[in-house]
């Protein structure tokens, strides 16, 4: 079980696999008023930065699940590095359909809502693990401004304009599902730049070390095109945020 190898290559040096920065995750933990001992479930936990730093800074405990063996190993190493390996556990597995054995205070899916077939399905899944009065965290893109054409939307790596909503509509959609939005922290341009541009040096170094690899041609094509594509499309049209929800 693994994610497509191209992502393992391009994001192998990322600690955070979305446009958030460490400061944004710290802000999110602070505004949620996390109490020591709060149990967190993180579906699609990547390299574990959110769970590890929250364990260090706020005393939470919890479990992260991710399909990538590499990212799961990195998460375990990060937990050891930060001295929180006894507080958090990282499991290599399919987060889709996962329900915690014991209810948690925070159930999160930060940037992997495909596990539930979209936002609504992911919220429904997370709710199955949540204790009464708990908080759901969903990380999701939104349009900063609606792309003028479907080609522009595809330039943002969306399949269609209809894939995402503008921010007011996204916030309203949570209410339609029966949830109050109780906090939000939005990525900024610096976070997007670090996430996307961080891949380029990784790809270049990988190409230098692996010129004959079966994926070398694909990585070369991506390195050649990505800086301009990102600047023209994603950077101009796409936002991203984490939204804290409580059932009404």
Secondary structure, DSSP 8 states (H G I E B T S, - for coil): ----HHHHHHTTT-SSSSS--HHHHHHHHHHTT--TT-EEEEET-TT-HHHHHHHHHH--EEEEEES-HHHHHHHHHHHHHTT-TTTEEEEES--TT---SS-EEEEEEES-GGGGTSHHHHHHHHHTTEEEEEEEEEEEEEESS--SSHHHHHHTT-SSGGG--BHHHHHHHHHHTTEEEEEEEE--HHHHHHHHHHHHHHHHHHHHH-TTSTTHHHHHHHHHHHHHHIIIIIHHHEEEEEEEEEE-
